[in-house]
Amino acid sequence: MSTATFNTYDLKEHNPFERFPAGKYVVAEANADGFYNIHVRFDHGGGMTTIESFPLHKVVHMVSNIQDELELPAKAIWFDLPDHVLEQPSLFNRRLMATLKRKGMYWKGRKG
């Protein structure tokens, strides 16, 4: 799956998906530095998380590849997009923030 190294685990012991909306199978979660880890869960109760962290633009491509490989619908994917990531000077992040603003999906001081 993609070009990342993953740790595997039992979701009964470690479940990062509890922090996100129900029904998600692939989650890209931002850390305090604005880099991402990818979490993947499986129906058999197992899961895996990337060991390395990646910038948003790389994670978008990696998640897309994972989605294609696992044949998941778009509603099974979740991207964590906190303010500190969208406000980074990266061209990709700035354009994403501008798109979200145009659609009324981003404003300073929003919750969640």
MODELLER restraints for C-alpha pairs under 7 A, 6 or more apart:
rsr = mdl.restraints
at = mdl.atoms
rsr.add(forms.Gaussian(group=physical.xy_distance, feature=features.Distance(at['CA:1:A'], at['CA:66:A']), mean=6.26, stdev=0.5))
rsr.add(forms.Gaussian(group=physical.xy_distance, feature=features.Distance(at['CA:2:A'], at['CA:62:A']), mean=5.82, stdev=0.5))
rsr.add(forms.Gaussian(group=physical.xy_distance, feature=features.Distance(at['CA:2:A'], at['CA:65:A']), mean=6.51, stdev=0.5))
rsr.add(forms.Gaussian(group=physical.xy_distance, feature=features.Distance(at['CA:2:A'], at['CA:66:A']), mean=6.86, stdev=0.5))
rsr.add(forms.Gaussian(group=physical.xy_distance, feature=features.Distance(at['CA:4:A'], at['CA:50:A']), mean=6.32, stdev=0.5))
rsr.add(forms.Gaussian(group=physical.xy_distance, feature=features.Distance(at['CA:5:A'], at['CA:50:A']), mean=5.63, stdev=0.5))
rsr.add(forms.Gaussian(group=physical.xy_distance, feature=features.Distance(at['CA:5:A'], at['CA:51:A']), mean=5.77, stdev=0.5))
rsr.add(forms.Gaussian(group=physical.xy_distance, feature=features.Distance(at['CA:6:A'], at['CA:48:A']), mean=5.84, stdev=0.5))
rsr.add(forms.Gaussian(group=physical.xy_distance, feature=features.Distance(at['CA:6:A'], at['CA:49:A']), mean=5.17, stdev=0.5))
rsr.add(forms.Gaussian(group=physical.xy_distance, feature=features.Distance(at['CA:6:A'], at['CA:50:A']), mean=4.24, stdev=0.5))
rsr.add(forms.Gaussian(group=physical.xy_distance, feature=features.Distance(at['CA:6:A'], at['CA:51:A']), mean=5.45, stdev=0.5))
rsr.add(forms.Gaussian(group=physical.xy_distance, feature=features.Distance(at['CA:7:A'], at['CA:48:A']), mean=5.30, stdev=0.5))
rsr.add(forms.Gaussian(group=physical.xy_distance, feature=features.Distance(at['CA:7:A'], at['CA:49:A']), mean=5.34, stdev=0.5))
rsr.add(forms.Gaussian(group=physical.xy_distance, feature=features.Distance(at['CA:7:A'], at['CA:50:A']), mean=6.26, stdev=0.5))
rsr.add(forms.Gaussian(group=physical.xy_distance, feature=features.Distance(at['CA:7:A'], at['CA:51:A']), mean=6.31, stdev=0.5))
rsr.add(forms.Gaussian(group=physical.xy_distance, feature=features.Distance(at['CA:8:A'], at['CA:47:A']), mean=5.68, stdev=0.5))
rsr.add(forms.Gaussian(group=physical.xy_distance, feature=features.Distance(at['CA:8:A'], at['CA:48:A']), mean=4.19, stdev=0.5))
rsr.add(forms.Gaussian(group=physical.xy_distance, feature=features.Distance(at['CA:8:A'], at['CA:49:A']), mean=6.63, stdev=0.5))
rsr.add(forms.Gaussian(group=physical.xy_distance, feature=features.Distance(at['CA:9:A'], at['CA:46:A']), mean=5.85, stdev=0.5))
rsr.add(forms.Gaussian(group=physical.xy_distance, feature=features.Distance(at['CA:9:A'], at['CA:47:A']), mean=5.35, stdev=0.5))
rsr.add(forms.Gaussian(group=physical.xy_distance, feature=features.Distance(at['CA:9:A'], at['CA:48:A']), mean=6.02, stdev=0.5))
rsr.add(forms.Gaussian(group=physical.xy_distance, feature=features.Distance(at['CA:10:A'], at['CA:45:A']), mean=6.14, stdev=0.5))
rsr.add(forms.Gaussian(group=physical.xy_distance, feature=features.Distance(at['CA:10:A'], at['CA:46:A']), mean=4.66, stdev=0.5))
rsr.add(forms.Gaussian(group=physical.xy_distance, feature=features.Distance(at['CA:10:A'], at['CA:47:A']), mean=6.13, stdev=0.5))
rsr.add(forms.Gaussian(group=physical.xy_distance, feature=features.Distance(at['CA:11:A'], at['CA:45:A']), mean=5.56, stdev=0.5))
rsr.add(forms.Gaussian(group=physical.xy_distance, feature=features.Distance(at['CA:11:A'], at['CA:46:A']), mean=5.48, stdev=0.5))
rsr.add(forms.Gaussian(group=physical.xy_distance, feature=features.Distance(at['CA:11:A'], at['CA:47:A']), mean=6.02, stdev=0.5))
rsr.add(forms.Gaussian(group=physical.xy_distance, feature=features.Distance(at['CA:23:A'], at['CA:76:A']), mean=6.20, stdev=0.5))
rsr.add(forms.Gaussian(group=physical.xy_distance, feature=features.Distance(at['CA:24:A'], at['CA:76:A']), mean=4.34, stdev=0.5))
rsr.add(forms.Gaussian(group=physical.xy_distance, feature=features.Distance(at['CA:24:A'], at['CA:77:A']), mean=5.59, stdev=0.5))
rsr.add(forms.Gaussian(group=physical.xy_distance, feature=features.Distance(at['CA:24:A'], at['CA:78:A']), mean=6.54, stdev=0.5))
rsr.add(forms.Gaussian(group=physical.xy_distance, feature=features.Distance(at['CA:25:A'], at['CA:40:A']), mean=5.63, stdev=0.5))
rsr.add(forms.Gaussian(group=physical.xy_distance, feature=features.Distance(at['CA:25:A'], at['CA:41:A']), mean=5.16, stdev=0.5))
rsr.add(forms.Gaussian(group=physical.xy_distance, feature=features.Distance(at['CA:25:A'], at['CA:42:A']), mean=6.99, stdev=0.5))
rsr.add(forms.Gaussian(group=physical.xy_distance, feature=features.Distance(at['CA:25:A'], at['CA:76:A']), mean=5.21, stdev=0.5))
rsr.add(forms.Gaussian(group=physical.xy_distance, feature=features.Distance(at['CA:25:A'], at['CA:77:A']), mean=6.19, stdev=0.5))
rsr.add(forms.Gaussian(group=physical.xy_distance, feature=features.Distance(at['CA:26:A'], at['CA:39:A']), mean=5.65, stdev=0.5))
rsr.add(forms.Gaussian(group=physical.xy_distance, feature=features.Distance(at['CA:26:A'], at['CA:40:A']), mean=4.57, stdev=0.5))
rsr.add(forms.Gaussian(group=physical.xy_distance, feature=features.Distance(at['CA:26:A'], at['CA:41:A']), mean=6.64, stdev=0.5))
rsr.add(forms.Gaussian(group=physical.xy_distance, feature=features.Distance(at['CA:26:A'], at['CA:76:A']), mean=6.47, stdev=0.5))
rsr.add(forms.Gaussian(group=physical.xy_distance, feature=features.Distance(at['CA:26:A'], at['CA:77:A']), mean=4.96, stdev=0.5))
rsr.add(forms.Gaussian(group=physical.xy_distance, feature=features.Distance(at['CA:26:A'], at['CA:78:A']), mean=6.39, stdev=0.5))
rsr.add(forms.Gaussian(group=physical.xy_distance, feature=features.Distance(at['CA:27:A'], at['CA:38:A']), mean=5.69, stdev=0.5))
rsr.add(forms.Gaussian(group=physical.xy_distance, feature=features.Distance(at['CA:27:A'], at['CA:39:A']), mean=5.12, stdev=0.5))
rsr.add(forms.Gaussian(group=physical.xy_distance, feature=features.Distance(at['CA:27:A'], at['CA:40:A']), mean=6.58, stdev=0.5))
rsr.add(forms.Gaussian(group=physical.xy_distance, feature=features.Distance(at['CA:27:A'], at['CA:77:A']), mean=5.90, stdev=0.5))
rsr.add(forms.Gaussian(group=physical.xy_distance, feature=features.Distance(at['CA:27:A'], at['CA:78:A']), mean=4.72, stdev=0.5))
rsr.add(forms.Gaussian(group=physical.xy_distance, feature=features.Distance(at['CA:27:A'], at['CA:79:A']), mean=5.90, stdev=0.5))
rsr.add(forms.Gaussian(group=physical.xy_distance, feature=features.Distance(at['CA:28:A'], at['CA:36:A']), mean=6.08, stdev=0.5))
rsr.add(forms.Gaussian(group=physical.xy_distance, feature=features.Distance(at['CA:28:A'], at['CA:37:A']), mean=5.76, stdev=0.5))
rsr.add(forms.Gaussian(group=physical.xy_distance, feature=features.Distance(at['CA:28:A'], at['CA:38:A']), mean=4.51, stdev=0.5))
rsr.add(forms.Gaussian(group=physical.xy_distance, feature=features.Distance(at['CA:28:A'], at['CA:39:A']), mean=6.39, stdev=0.5))
rsr.add(forms.Gaussian(group=physical.xy_distance, feature=features.Distance(at['CA:28:A'], at['CA:78:A']), mean=6.31, stdev=0.5))
rsr.add(forms.Gaussian(group=physical.xy_distance, feature=features.Distance(at['CA:28:A'], at['CA:79:A']), mean=4.86, stdev=0.5))
rsr.add(forms.Gaussian(group=physical.xy_distance, feature=features.Distance(at['CA:28:A'], at['CA:80:A']), mean=5.97, stdev=0.5))
rsr.add(forms.Gaussian(group=physical.xy_distance, feature=features.Distance(at['CA:29:A'], at['CA:36:A']), mean=5.30, stdev=0.5))
rsr.add(forms.Gaussian(group=physical.xy_distance, feature=features.Distance(at['CA:29:A'], at['CA:37:A']), mean=5.43, stdev=0.5))
rsr.add(forms.Gaussian(group=physical.xy_distance, feature=features.Distance(at['CA:29:A'], at['CA:38:A']), mean=6.32, stdev=0.5))
rsr.add(forms.Gaussian(group=physical.xy_distance, feature=features.Distance(at['CA:29:A'], at['CA:79:A']), mean=6.54, stdev=0.5))
rsr.add(forms.Gaussian(group=physical.xy_distance, feature=features.Distance(at['CA:29:A'], at['CA:80:A']), mean=5.09, stdev=0.5))
rsr.add(forms.Gaussian(group=physical.xy_distance, feature=features.Distance(at['CA:30:A'], at['CA:36:A']), mean=4.43, stdev=0.5))
rsr.add(forms.Gaussian(group=physical.xy_distance, feature=features.Distance(at['CA:30:A'], at['CA:37:A']), mean=6.64, stdev=0.5))
rsr.add(forms.Gaussian(group=physical.xy_distance, feature=features.Distance(at['CA:30:A'], at['CA:80:A']), mean=5.98, stdev=0.5))
rsr.add(forms.Gaussian(group=physical.xy_distance, feature=features.Distance(at['CA:34:A'], at['CA:84:A']), mean=6.52, stdev=0.5))
rsr.add(forms.Gaussian(group=physical.xy_distance, feature=features.Distance(at['CA:34:A'], at['CA:85:A']), mean=4.90, stdev=0.5))
rsr.add(forms.Gaussian(group=physical.xy_distance, feature=features.Distance(at['CA:35:A'], at['CA:53:A']), mean=5.54, stdev=0.5))
rsr.add(forms.Gaussian(group=physical.xy_distance, feature=features.Distance(at['CA:35:A'], at['CA:54:A']), mean=5.15, stdev=0.5))
rsr.add(forms.Gaussian(group=physical.xy_distance, feature=features.Distance(at['CA:35:A'], at['CA:55:A']), mean=4.87, stdev=0.5))
rsr.add(forms.Gaussian(group=physical.xy_distance, feature=features.Distance(at['CA:35:A'], at['CA:56:A']), mean=6.65, stdev=0.5))
rsr.add(forms.Gaussian(group=physical.xy_distance, feature=features.Distance(at['CA:36:A'], at['CA:53:A']), mean=4.93, stdev=0.5))
rsr.add(forms.Gaussian(group=physical.xy_distance, feature=features.Distance(at['CA:36:A'], at['CA:54:A']), mean=5.00, stdev=0.5))
rsr.add(forms.Gaussian(group=physical.xy_distance, feature=features.Distance(at['CA:36:A'], at['CA:55:A']), mean=6.08, stdev=0.5))
rsr.add(forms.Gaussian(group=physical.xy_distance, feature=features.Distance(at['CA:36:A'], at['CA:56:A']), mean=6.54, stdev=0.5))
rsr.add(forms.Gaussian(group=physical.xy_distance, feature=features.Distance(at['CA:36:A'], at['CA:59:A']), mean=6.92, stdev=0.5))
rsr.add(forms.Gaussian(group=physical.xy_distance, feature=features.Distance(at['CA:37:A'], at['CA:49:A']), mean=6.70, stdev=0.5))
rsr.add(forms.Gaussian(group=physical.xy_distance, feature=features.Distance(at['CA:37:A'], at['CA:50:A']), mean=5.49, stdev=0.5))
rsr.add(forms.Gaussian(group=physical.xy_distance, feature=features.Distance(at['CA:37:A'], at['CA:52:A']), mean=6.84, stdev=0.5))
rsr.add(forms.Gaussian(group=physical.xy_distance, feature=features.Distance(at['CA:37:A'], at['CA:53:A']), mean=5.03, stdev=0.5))
rsr.add(forms.Gaussian(group=physical.xy_distance, feature=features.Distance(at['CA:37:A'], at['CA:54:A']), mean=6.69, stdev=0.5))
rsr.add(forms.Gaussian(group=physical.xy_distance, feature=features.Distance(at['CA:38:A'], at['CA:49:A']), mean=5.53, stdev=0.5))
rsr.add(forms.Gaussian(group=physical.xy_distance, feature=features.Distance(at['CA:38:A'], at['CA:50:A']), mean=5.46, stdev=0.5))
rsr.add(forms.Gaussian(group=physical.xy_distance, feature=features.Distance(at['CA:39:A'], at['CA:48:A']), mean=5.75, stdev=0.5))
rsr.add(forms.Gaussian(group=physical.xy_distance, feature=features.Distance(at['CA:39:A'], at['CA:49:A']), mean=4.41, stdev=0.5))
rsr.add(forms.Gaussian(group=physical.xy_distance, feature=features.Distance(at['CA:39:A'], at['CA:50:A']), mean=6.80, stdev=0.5))
rsr.add(forms.Gaussian(group=physical.xy_distance, feature=features.Distance(at['CA:40:A'], at['CA:47:A']), mean=5.51, stdev=0.5))
rsr.add(forms.Gaussian(group=physical.xy_distance, feature=features.Distance(at['CA:40:A'], at['CA:48:A']), mean=5.29, stdev=0.5))
rsr.add(forms.Gaussian(group=physical.xy_distance, feature=features.Distance(at['CA:40:A'], at['CA:49:A']), mean=6.39, stdev=0.5))
rsr.add(forms.Gaussian(group=physical.xy_distance, feature=features.Distance(at['CA:41:A'], at['CA:47:A']), mean=4.19, stdev=0.5))
rsr.add(forms.Gaussian(group=physical.xy_distance, feature=features.Distance(at['CA:41:A'], at['CA:48:A']), mean=6.52, stdev=0.5))
rsr.add(forms.Gaussian(group=physical.xy_distance, feature=features.Distance(at['CA:57:A'], at['CA:92:A']), mean=6.49, stdev=0.5))
rsr.add(forms.Gaussian(group=physical.xy_distance, feature=features.Distance(at['CA:86:A'], at['CA:93:A']), mean=5.09, stdev=0.5))
rsr.add(forms.Gaussian(group=physical.xy_distance, feature=features.Distance(at['CA:86:A'], at['CA:94:A']), mean=6.29, stdev=0.5))
rsr.add(forms.Gaussian(group=physical.xy_distance, feature=features.Distance(at['CA:86:A'], at['CA:97:A']), mean=5.65, stdev=0.5))
rsr.add(forms.Gaussian(group=physical.xy_distance, feature=features.Distance(at['CA:87:A'], at['CA:93:A']), mean=6.96, stdev=0.5))
rsr.add(forms.Gaussian(group=physical.xy_distance, feature=features.Distance(at['CA:87:A'], at['CA:94:A']), mean=6.63, stdev=0.5))
rsr.add(forms.Gaussian(group=physical.xy_distance, feature=features.Distance(at['CA:97:A'], at['CA:106:A']), mean=7.00, stdev=0.5))
rsr.add(forms.Gaussian(group=physical.xy_distance, feature=features.Distance(at['CA:100:A'], at['CA:106:A']), mean=5.23, stdev=0.5))
rsr.add(forms.Gaussian(group=physical.xy_distance, feature=features.Distance(at['CA:101:A'], at['CA:107:A']), mean=6.66, stdev=0.5))
